Amino acid sequence: MQRDPRAYLSDILEAAAAIQEATSTIDEAGYGNSRLIRSAVEREFIIIGEALKLISQRDPQLFAAIPEGRQIIDFRNLLTHEYLNVSVQVVWGAIQTDLPVLIDHCTQLLSQLNVELT
C-alpha cells in the first residue's frame, strides 16, 4: 500500500524543522567547523530529496506544485553520490534561502490536501 502524499509532505516539513533546529544557533563558519552538524543537515536534506522523488513518481500533479522540487532532488543526488563535491557555502545557502521557501510551499500544499479531505 502506497503512502498518502501528505505523509511525504510531513516528512519534508519534519526534516526541514530538524535542519533549522540544528543550525539555529550557529553561523556559516560554525556550520563548516562542525562535521556532526553538517552530517545531520545533509542527512535531512537527503530525506527531503527522497520524499520529493517519491512524490514525483506517485503524484506528478502535486510534485508540479513544488517549483524547486527538481533542484532539490538533484541536490539530494549530489549529497548522496558526489559528497566530495559538496560545498559548505552551497549547503549553507540552501539552508538560509531555499529551505524557507520549500517549507512555505509544503505547508500550503499540506493544508490544501487536508482541507480537500474534510
Secondary structure, 3 states (H helix, E strand, C coil): CCCCHHHHHHHHHHHHHHHHHHHCCCCHHHHHHCHHHHHHHHHHHHHHHHHHHHHHHHCHHHHHCCCCHHHHHHHHHHHHHCHHHCCHHHHHHHHHHHHHHHHHHHHHHHHHHHHHCC
